[in-house]
Structures are given as C-alpha cells and as structure tokens.
Amino acid sequence: MAEDLDAIVVGAGPNGLTAAVTLAQAGLRVRVYEGAATVGGGARTEQLTLPGFRHDPCSAVHPLGAGSPVLRALQLERYGLSWVQPALPLAHPFPDGSAAILARSMDDTAASLGADRGRYLRLVEPFRGRWDWLAADVLRPPLAGLPRRPVALAGFGLLAAQPAAVLTRAFAGDHARGLIAGMAGHVPAPLTSPLTGGIALMFALAGHEVGWPFPRGGTQAISDALAAMLVSLGGQVQTGRQVRSLDELPKARAYLLDTAPGQAAAIAGSRLPSWFSGLFRRYRHGPAVFKIDYALSGPVPWSAPAARRAGTVHLGPSMAEIGAALAAAQRGTAPDPPFLITSQPSLFEPDRAPAGSHVFWAYAQVPHGWRGDLTTAVEDQIERFAPGFRDLVLARAVTTPADLAARNPNNVGGDIANGRCDRMRLLLRPVPVPVPVPYATPNPAIYLCSAATPPGPGVHGMCGYHAARAALCRVFRARSPLAQTLADPPAGG
C-alpha cells in the first residue's frame, strides 16, 4: 500500500534524528528507519560488562552536545535530557602527580599552567562569553554564507587554522603544551595537521562556557530525547529495519541518509550517477579506536589529586608522546605508548554502577582496521598514572575496530569520526572539493546527513540540521523554524 510521506531518514543516530526533527518541525511527514534495535547510532548506553553497570559504547562526554546551537534550541530538557557537570571538565596528569586542568574558570585553568598562565589567558580571553555565536559560525559548512560576526570569526580562524604543533609554540612548559595536544587529540589527525589547533581551542572554550558534561543516565538520553521529540511532532521511528536500498522504502519527496558515504552510494544505487557514487565509494576513512569499558570495585586511584575530580582524564604527558601516538595510528602502526582518552562518569552520577562500584572507559587511536590487542598497553599506561588500577578491575569489555564496525556500520574499519580528519578533510567532506551545500547530491531528492559532512564528528546534530535545512530549501521551498533563532544564512537553493 502506498504511504504518504514527505521525507525519509535512514539511520537514527543523533544527526539522523536531528534532521528528522528539523523536517517535522516544518510540518512534514517524516519517518526514520534504523537497523539496530534501538535508536542512537554511536550515542547509546548499554550494560557491557556486569549487571547494573551502564556504559556508553561509543560517545560519552559531550562538550559539543551541551554547546550545540541546534540541540540547545530544541530544548531537549522537555523530553528528559539533563546534564551532569563534573567538578572539573578535564585533567591532564603527569607522572610526578601534578596536573594541568581544564576548569570552567579560565583563571583556574591558567593557574594550573605555571609560567604559561598569562599566555593561556591571552589565547582564550578574546572569546570569553562568545560561545553562542562562535559555535554557530564554526559548526556549519565553510561556504555557507556570511557568518554572524565576520571580523571576530576571522580572528578565531587565524588561530584555528594552525596545527596544534604550531599553536603550542607560544607556551614554554610541558603542562600547557600537553593540555593543548591532548584536546587536539580528540580528532584523529597528526598534531602537525592544519586545524588541529582550532580543535583544541574549541574544546577549551567549550569547557569554559558549557563544560564537558555527561547526559544523566548515559548518552542514550540524547538519542531518546530526540526520538521523543520527533514522535511528539508526528514523526515515526522504525527500529530493527536495515535499509539496503531506497527501493525497499515507501516513496517520499526527500531521502536523508545518516550513513557513511560508501553505504549511501550502495543504498541510493542507480538513483545517483556513477561518477558521484564513485566519489562516495572512494571516500577515505581514518584511524580506528581501540576501547575498553571497565567495571571497577572502586574509583581509579589517580596519583594526581586533580584527576580524582575530573570527568575526563587524558593520559599522555608530553606533546611529543601524544604526537608520536597519533602519528603512529596514521602510519599504520600501533602506538607505544598509546595516548588515552578516559572518562569516569560514575564519580558524578553514582547510579551508573552498583553502590561503591564504578564504570570507567579508555580508548586509544589505532590504525584503520587494526586487528591487534592493545589491552596490555592501555592498562600499562593507566597504571603509570594510577598505580593499583588493575586490582580494581571486576570486568572489562574490549572493543576492537572490527567490533565497532559490526556494531555500527558508519564506523568503517573502526573509524568513529566517519572519515579522515587530517589536512583539510574536516572541511572538505564528503567530496574532496569545496561546495556550498556539501549535503546535497546530483539527485535533488537525496541528501547525506552523517558526520561525513561538515562540521564532522561529535554528538552535536549540526550535520543533520544543515542537511535538513538544505532539503527544506531545495525540495519543499521552506525554511526551518529554527533558522531565525539560530540566525542562519540561506541554506543554498
């Protein structure tokens, strides 16, 4: 039986759900298809180790989620989302027990950097209190039109375009350099790659302006809130429905694909010209991650007191060590020692684990599709900063690149960033040339809305929002109701 739909979204990750909500807010009849049993994509919460221990299998800490212009405008608190703010967003410990910190206060952060205090303040203070417009101007396509504050954005851009390895030359000490390098290391790119300085600066400013919070109950809460809002607007979600071809779906005027580009080419089939499908199939994926989720009998015994108060802890003391680990993953070799991003949410939300117990996770970048076992290297690195850690392990769930790809088809080869991020690939995605509307395809009814489009990885929903705006403009001759709130430029007709 023919069904009356305006738009179909394939994939119920945060971008797909945000796209669907944006379309439904404009009064369209929208349905989302998701292959897994629950919505979420990389934004899920599950019991991976032992009963009562609630882990986030992929994304877990959300500075860009709490600071996302679209997620904030949607007021997802009405649908159950709330944030847990750790005492410290981030600690970067050193083997001697000291630590650099990223605090909500710029001054407190600067004070942890010793002689580099003034240099750090000169870097971040020009952007104090400016997160709202800065996030809106940065988290969008690079050719999307005139930004809100072009002169101020140009000042940010001069810093952001620099490699982290260049940005850190302004600092004299290892604490400041390590802190900046660790924040840049959230994106899979060498510290010598352009834009990595901007990644570090955005994460620092997010920490000062909105924190590095966890969703209460786990990351699934973001996905559940988006799905609940969609249903309240009359939209539909079908889970457990793997889509292999658009021909399997009801007719609709627009299709938005929250998938990796290669999957999008396969799903669209002959509806896309072969030359364009070829670009999608040749899309380059980047390094993978190797992740371990732990059930612990107690809190991590960090040597650095600051790490005991932080939601996120980076392990890799020097910029040289972090840079070497990131470069190894790019070259195709296992990092030794690895740079680890770790998180300890149950310190601040005890319900995530049984009384007295804790959940904790750590991940490292490894080569794309890597098949080795990094468990010993990961735990050696943790023990370096938290002696006695292994004695607390009740259970561990090891997730290899192959496991990530099996769990979420968007994580091709274990790539959770949905594409390479080195050089200029954060901006030039999903095709290797700059285009005004990177979500559109030669078929006016088909759009890509995944993290393979600008502004790239992170649970912020902005890829889905901008793709939906483009579809609204081009297919339905309509505007998003949020466009005026967010002061968006035209979506590109």
C-alpha positions as CSV (number, residue, x, y, z in Angstrom):
1,M,0.0,0.0,0.0
2,A,1.4,3.4,-0.9
3,E,2.2,5.6,2.0
4,D,2.0,9.4,2.2
5,L,5.4,10.6,3.4
6,D,7.3,13.8,2.7
7,A,10.7,12.7,3.9
8,I,12.5,9.5,5.0
9,V,15.7,9.4,7.1
10,V,17.9,6.3,7.1
11,G,19.8,6.0,10.3
12,A,18.7,7.1,13.8
13,G,22.0,8.5,15.1
14,P,22.0,12.0,16.6
15,N,22.4,13.5,13.1
16,G,19.6,11.5,11.5
17,L,17.3,12.2,14.4
18,T,18.1,15.9,14.4
19,A,17.4,16.0,10.7
20,A,14.1,14.3,11.2
21,V,13.1,16.7,14.0
22,T,14.0,19.7,11.8
23,L,11.9,18.4,9.0
24,A,9.0,17.5,11.3
25,Q,9.1,21.0,12.9
26,A,8.4,22.4,9.4
27,G,5.2,20.4,9.3
28,L,6.5,17.5,7.1
29,R,5.5,13.8,7.4
30,V,8.7,12.1,8.4
31,R,9.8,8.5,9.1
32,V,13.1,7.3,10.4
33,Y,14.5,3.8,9.7
34,E,17.1,2.3,12.0
35,G,18.8,-1.1,11.6
36,A,19.6,-1.6,15.3
37,A,17.0,-2.5,17.9
38,T,17.2,1.0,19.5
39,V,17.9,4.5,18.3
40,G,21.2,6.1,18.9
41,G,23.9,5.1,16.4
42,G,27.1,6.0,18.3
43,A,25.1,7.6,21.1
44,R,23.9,4.6,23.1
45,T,24.1,3.3,26.7
46,E,24.3,-0.4,27.4
47,Q,25.3,-3.0,30.0
48,L,28.6,-4.1,28.5
49,T,30.3,-5.8,31.5
50,L,28.2,-6.8,34.5
51,P,24.6,-6.3,35.6
52,G,24.0,-2.8,36.9
53,F,27.0,-1.2,35.2
54,R,25.8,1.2,32.5
55,H,28.4,2.0,29.8
56,D,28.5,4.3,26.8
57,P,29.8,2.0,24.0
58,C,31.0,5.0,21.8
59,S,30.4,8.6,22.6
60,A,30.2,9.6,26.3
61,V,31.4,13.1,27.1
62,H,29.6,15.9,25.3
63,P,31.1,19.5,25.3
64,L,29.8,19.9,21.7
65,G,26.5,18.4,22.6
66,A,25.9,20.7,25.5
67,G,27.1,23.6,23.4
68,S,25.4,22.6,20.1
69,P,23.3,25.5,18.7
70,V,20.6,23.2,17.4
71,L,20.4,20.8,20.4
72,R,20.2,23.8,22.7
73,A,17.5,25.4,20.5
74,L,15.4,22.2,20.6
75,Q,15.2,22.4,24.4
76,L,15.6,18.7,24.8
77,E,15.2,19.1,28.6
78,R,11.5,18.9,27.9
79,Y,12.0,15.4,26.7
80,G,14.0,14.1,29.6
81,L,17.6,15.2,28.8
82,S,19.6,16.7,31.7
83,W,23.4,17.2,32.1
84,V,25.8,16.1,34.8
85,Q,28.7,18.5,35.2
86,P,31.8,17.0,36.7
87,A,33.7,19.1,39.3
88,L,36.4,19.5,36.6
89,P,35.8,19.0,32.9
90,L,39.3,17.7,32.3
91,A,42.5,16.7,34.0
92,H,45.8,16.1,32.2
93,P,48.1,14.4,34.8
94,F,51.8,14.0,34.8
95,P,53.9,11.1,36.3
96,D,55.1,13.3,39.2
97,G,51.5,13.7,40.5
98,S,50.9,17.2,39.1
99,A,48.3,18.0,36.5
100,A,47.2,20.6,34.1
101,I,43.4,21.1,34.2
102,L,40.6,22.5,32.1
103,A,38.3,24.1,34.6
104,R,35.1,26.0,34.0
105,S,37.1,29.1,35.0
106,M,39.7,30.4,32.6
107,D,41.6,31.7,35.5
108,D,41.7,28.4,37.4
109,T,42.8,26.7,34.2
110,A,45.6,29.2,33.6
111,A,46.8,28.9,37.2
112,S,47.5,25.1,36.6
113,L,49.9,26.0,33.8
114,G,52.6,27.8,35.9
115,A,54.7,30.2,33.9
116,D,52.3,29.8,31.0
117,R,49.4,31.4,32.9
118,G,49.4,34.7,31.0
119,R,50.0,33.1,27.7
120,Y,46.9,30.9,28.1
121,L,44.7,33.8,29.1
122,R,45.8,35.8,26.1
123,L,44.8,32.8,23.9
124,V,41.3,32.3,25.3
125,E,40.1,35.6,26.8
126,P,39.2,37.2,23.5
127,F,36.5,34.6,23.2
128,R,35.1,34.8,26.8
129,G,31.3,34.8,26.7
130,R,31.2,34.4,22.9
131,W,30.4,30.7,22.7
132,D,26.9,31.2,21.2
133,W,27.9,33.0,18.0
134,L,31.2,31.2,17.8
135,A,29.7,27.7,17.8
136,A,27.0,28.8,15.3
137,D,29.7,30.2,12.9
138,V,32.2,27.3,13.3
139,L,29.8,24.3,13.3
140,R,28.5,24.8,9.8
141,P,29.6,24.4,6.2
142,P,32.6,26.6,5.4
143,L,30.9,28.1,2.3
144,A,27.5,28.6,4.0
145,G,27.4,32.4,3.6
146,L,28.4,35.4,5.6
147,P,29.0,34.5,9.3
148,R,27.3,36.4,12.1
149,R,30.5,38.2,13.1
150,P,32.9,38.0,10.3
151,V,35.7,40.2,11.8
152,A,35.7,38.3,15.1
153,L,35.5,34.9,13.3
154,A,38.5,35.9,11.2
155,G,40.4,36.4,14.4
156,F,39.4,33.0,15.6
157,G,40.2,31.5,12.2
158,L,43.8,32.7,12.2
159,L,44.3,30.7,15.3
160,A,42.1,27.7,14.4
161,A,43.8,27.1,11.1
162,Q,47.1,26.4,12.8
163,P,48.3,22.9,13.6
164,A,48.4,22.2,17.3
165,A,52.1,21.7,17.0
166,V,52.4,25.4,15.9
167,L,49.8,26.7,18.4
168,T,51.7,25.2,21.3
169,R,54.9,27.1,20.4
170,A,53.5,30.0,22.3
171,F,53.9,28.0,25.5
172,A,57.1,27.4,27.4
173,G,56.1,24.4,29.7
174,D,55.0,20.8,29.3
175,H,51.8,21.3,31.2
176,A,50.3,23.8,28.7
177,R,51.6,22.0,25.7
178,G,50.3,18.7,26.9
179,L,46.9,20.1,27.7
180,I,46.6,21.6,24.2
181,A,47.9,18.5,22.5
182,G,45.5,16.2,24.4
183,M,42.5,18.3,23.4
184,A,43.6,18.3,19.8
185,G,44.0,14.5,20.0
186,H,40.2,14.0,20.2
187,V,40.2,14.2,16.4
188,P,42.2,11.5,14.5
189,A,44.8,13.7,12.9
190,P,48.6,14.4,13.5
191,L,49.3,17.4,15.6
192,T,51.1,18.8,12.6
193,S,47.9,18.9,10.6
194,P,46.1,22.1,9.9
195,L,43.0,22.9,12.0
196,T,44.1,20.8,14.9
197,G,44.9,24.0,16.8
198,G,41.3,25.0,16.3
199,I,40.0,21.7,17.6
200,A,42.0,22.2,20.8
201,L,40.8,25.8,21.1
202,M,37.1,24.9,20.6
203,F,37.3,22.1,23.2
204,A,38.9,24.6,25.6
205,L,36.3,27.2,25.1
206,A,33.5,24.7,25.4
207,G,34.9,23.6,28.7
208,H,34.9,27.2,29.9
209,E,31.5,28.1,28.5
210,V,29.3,24.9,28.7
211,G,31.5,22.3,30.4
212,W,32.3,18.8,29.4
213,P,29.2,17.1,30.8
214,F,27.6,13.6,30.7
215,P,23.9,13.1,29.9
216,R,22.2,11.9,33.1
217,G,21.7,8.2,32.7
218,G,24.2,7.9,29.8
219,T,24.5,9.1,26.2
220,Q,21.3,7.1,25.2
221,A,19.4,10.0,26.9
222,I,20.3,12.3,24.0
223,S,19.0,9.9,21.4
224,D,15.9,9.1,23.4
225,A,15.1,12.8,23.8
226,L,15.4,13.5,20.1
227,A,13.3,10.4,19.3
228,A,10.6,11.5,21.8
229,M,10.5,15.0,20.3
230,L,10.2,13.6,16.8
231,V,7.2,11.4,17.8
232,S,5.6,14.4,19.6
233,L,5.8,16.2,16.2
234,G,4.0,13.4,14.5
235,G,7.1,11.7,13.1
236,Q,7.7,8.0,13.2
237,V,10.7,5.7,14.0
238,Q,11.1,2.1,12.9
239,T,13.9,0.2,14.6
240,G,15.2,-3.2,13.6
241,R,14.8,-2.3,9.9
242,Q,18.1,-2.5,8.0
243,V,17.8,-0.5,4.7
244,R,19.9,-1.8,1.8
245,S,18.2,0.1,-1.0
246,L,15.9,3.1,-1.4
247,D,13.8,0.8,-3.5
248,E,12.7,-1.1,-0.3
249,L,11.2,2.1,1.1
250,P,8.0,3.9,0.6
251,K,8.0,6.8,-1.9
252,A,9.0,10.2,-0.4
253,R,10.0,13.5,-1.8
254,A,13.3,13.6,0.1
255,Y,15.7,10.9,1.5
256,L,18.3,11.9,4.1
257,L,21.0,9.3,4.8
258,D,22.8,9.2,8.1
259,T,25.3,6.8,6.8
260,A,28.9,6.6,5.7
261,P,29.3,7.8,2.1
262,G,30.0,4.2,0.8
263,Q,26.8,3.0,2.3
264,A,24.9,5.9,0.9
265,A,26.1,5.0,-2.6
266,A,25.0,1.4,-2.1
267,I,21.6,2.4,-0.7
268,A,20.9,5.0,-3.4
269,G,22.1,2.7,-6.2
270,S,21.2,3.9,-9.7
271,R,19.5,6.9,-8.3
272,L,22.9,8.6,-8.2
273,P,25.1,9.0,-11.3
274,S,28.0,6.6,-11.4
275,W,30.7,9.3,-11.3
276,F,29.2,10.6,-8.0
277,S,28.7,7.2,-6.5
278,G,32.4,6.6,-7.3
279,L,33.4,9.6,-5.2
280,F,31.4,8.2,-2.3
281,R,32.8,4.7,-2.7
282,R,36.4,6.1,-2.7
283,Y,35.7,8.2,0.4
284,R,38.7,7.8,2.7
285,H,38.3,6.6,6.3
286,G,40.8,7.4,9.0
287,P,42.3,5.7,12.0
288,A,40.3,3.5,14.3
289,V,39.9,3.3,18.0
290,F,40.6,0.5,20.5
291,K,38.3,0.9,23.5
292,I,38.0,-0.8,26.9
293,D,35.0,-0.4,29.2
294,Y,35.6,-1.3,32.8
295,A,33.5,-2.3,35.8
296,L,35.6,-1.3,38.8
297,S,35.3,-2.1,42.5
298,G,36.3,1.4,43.4
299,P,37.4,4.8,41.9
300,V,40.5,5.0,39.8
301,P,43.5,5.6,42.2
302,W,45.0,8.5,40.4
303,S,48.3,9.8,41.7
304,A,47.3,13.4,40.7
305,P,44.6,14.7,43.0
306,A,43.1,16.8,40.2
307,A,42.3,13.7,38.2
308,R,40.1,12.4,41.0
309,R,37.8,15.4,40.4
310,A,37.7,15.3,36.6
311,G,35.1,13.8,34.4
312,T,37.6,13.2,31.6
313,V,41.3,12.4,32.0
314,H,43.9,12.5,29.3
315,L,46.9,10.1,29.6
316,G,50.0,11.2,27.6
317,P,52.1,13.7,29.5
318,S,54.1,15.3,26.8
319,M,53.2,16.8,23.5
320,A,56.0,14.7,21.9
321,E,54.5,11.5,23.3
322,I,50.9,12.4,22.3
323,G,52.1,13.4,18.8
324,A,54.0,10.2,18.4
325,A,51.0,8.1,19.3
326,L,48.7,9.9,16.9
327,A,51.2,9.8,14.1
328,A,51.7,6.0,14.6
329,A,48.0,5.4,14.1
330,Q,48.1,7.4,10.9
331,R,51.2,5.5,9.6
332,G,49.5,2.1,10.3
333,T,51.4,1.0,13.4
334,A,50.2,0.5,17.0
335,P,51.0,3.4,19.3
336,D,53.6,2.6,22.0
337,P,52.7,4.0,24.5
338,P,49.2,5.0,23.4
339,F,47.6,8.3,24.1
340,L,44.4,7.6,26.1
341,I,41.2,9.5,26.5
342,T,39.5,8.2,29.6
343,S,36.3,9.0,31.4
344,Q,34.8,8.2,34.9
345,P,31.1,9.2,34.9
346,S,30.1,7.3,37.9
347,L,32.1,9.6,40.1
348,F,29.5,12.2,39.4
349,E,26.5,10.0,38.7
350,P,26.5,7.1,41.2
351,D,23.5,5.4,39.6
352,R,25.7,4.4,36.6
353,A,27.1,1.5,38.7
354,P,26.1,-0.5,41.8
355,A,26.8,1.1,45.2
356,G,30.6,1.5,45.8
357,S,31.4,0.4,42.2
358,H,32.3,2.5,39.2
359,V,32.3,2.5,35.4
360,F,35.3,3.7,33.6
361,W,36.5,3.6,30.0
362,A,39.6,4.3,28.0
363,Y,40.4,4.4,24.3
364,A,43.3,4.9,22.0
365,Q,43.7,5.6,18.3
366,V,45.0,2.7,16.3
367,P,45.4,2.1,12.6
368,H,42.3,1.7,10.4
369,G,41.0,-1.8,10.6
370,W,43.8,-2.8,13.1
371,R,43.4,-6.4,14.3
372,G,45.8,-6.4,17.3
373,D,45.2,-6.4,21.0
374,L,46.1,-3.2,22.9
375,T,44.8,-4.2,26.3
376,T,48.1,-4.6,28.0
377,A,49.5,-1.3,26.6
378,V,46.3,0.5,27.6
379,E,46.4,-0.8,31.2
380,D,50.2,-0.2,31.5
381,Q,49.5,3.4,30.6
382,I,46.7,3.7,33.1
383,E,48.9,2.1,35.8
384,R,51.6,4.7,35.0
385,F,49.2,7.4,36.4
386,A,47.1,5.3,38.7
387,P,49.1,2.6,40.4
388,G,46.9,-0.3,41.6
389,F,44.3,0.2,38.9
390,R,44.4,-3.4,37.7
391,D,43.5,-4.6,41.3
392,L,40.1,-2.8,40.9
393,V,39.0,-4.4,37.7
394,L,35.9,-6.6,38.1
395,A,35.3,-7.0,34.4
396,R,36.3,-5.5,31.1
397,A,34.6,-5.2,27.7
398,V,37.2,-4.9,24.9
399,T,36.0,-3.3,21.7
400,T,38.3,-3.7,18.7
401,P,38.0,-1.8,15.4
402,A,36.1,-4.8,14.0
403,D,33.7,-4.7,16.9
404,L,33.0,-1.1,16.3
405,A,32.3,-1.6,12.6
406,A,30.0,-4.6,13.4
407,R,28.1,-2.6,16.0
408,N,27.6,0.5,13.8
409,P,28.1,0.3,10.0
410,N,29.1,4.0,10.0
411,N,32.3,3.1,11.8
412,V,34.0,1.7,8.8
413,G,37.2,-0.1,9.9
414,G,36.6,1.2,13.4
415,D,36.7,4.9,12.3
416,I,34.4,6.7,14.7
417,A,35.0,10.0,13.1
418,N,33.3,8.9,9.8
419,G,36.2,9.9,7.7
420,R,39.8,11.2,7.8
421,C,40.3,14.5,9.6
422,D,43.9,15.2,8.7
423,R,45.0,18.0,6.3
424,M,41.8,19.8,5.3
425,R,39.5,16.8,5.4
426,L,37.3,18.2,8.2
427,L,36.2,20.9,5.8
428,L,36.4,19.0,2.6
429,R,33.9,16.2,3.2
430,P,32.3,14.2,1.8
431,V,33.8,15.2,-1.6
432,P,37.3,16.4,-2.0
433,V,36.4,19.9,-3.3
434,P,34.7,22.8,-1.6
435,V,31.0,23.1,-2.4
436,P,28.4,25.4,-0.9
437,V,26.0,22.6,0.1
438,P,28.0,19.5,0.9
439,Y,24.9,17.6,2.0
440,A,23.3,17.6,-1.5
441,T,23.9,15.1,-4.3
442,P,23.2,15.3,-8.0
443,N,19.8,13.7,-7.3
444,P,17.7,16.6,-5.8
445,A,15.8,14.2,-3.6
446,I,18.9,12.5,-1.9
447,Y,21.0,14.1,0.9
448,L,23.8,12.9,3.2
449,C,23.4,14.0,6.8
450,S,26.0,11.9,8.7
451,A,29.3,13.0,10.3
452,A,30.9,12.5,6.9
453,T,29.6,16.1,6.2
454,P,30.6,19.4,7.8
455,P,31.1,20.1,10.6
456,G,32.2,16.5,11.1
457,P,32.3,14.2,14.1
458,G,30.8,14.8,17.5
459,V,27.3,14.4,19.1
460,H,26.1,17.9,18.1
461,G,23.4,17.2,15.5
462,M,24.7,20.0,13.3
463,C,25.3,17.8,10.2
464,G,21.7,16.6,10.4
465,Y,20.3,20.1,10.9
466,H,22.2,21.6,8.0
467,A,21.3,18.7,5.7
468,A,17.6,19.1,6.6
469,R,17.7,22.8,6.0
470,A,19.1,22.2,2.6
471,A,16.3,19.7,1.8
472,L,13.7,22.1,3.1
473,C,15.0,24.8,0.8
474,R,15.6,22.8,-2.3
475,V,12.7,20.3,-2.2
476,F,10.0,21.9,-0.1
477,R,10.7,25.6,-0.6
478,A,10.5,26.0,3.1
479,R,12.7,27.2,6.0
480,S,13.5,25.6,9.3
481,P,11.5,27.2,12.1
482,L,14.9,27.3,14.0
483,A,16.6,29.3,11.2
484,Q,15.7,32.7,12.6
485,T,16.5,31.6,16.2
486,L,20.0,30.4,15.0
487,A,20.4,33.4,12.7
488,D,21.2,31.1,9.8
489,P,22.3,32.3,6.4
490,P,20.3,31.0,3.4
491,A,20.6,27.2,3.1
492,G,21.5,27.3,-0.6
493,G,18.8,26.9,-3.1
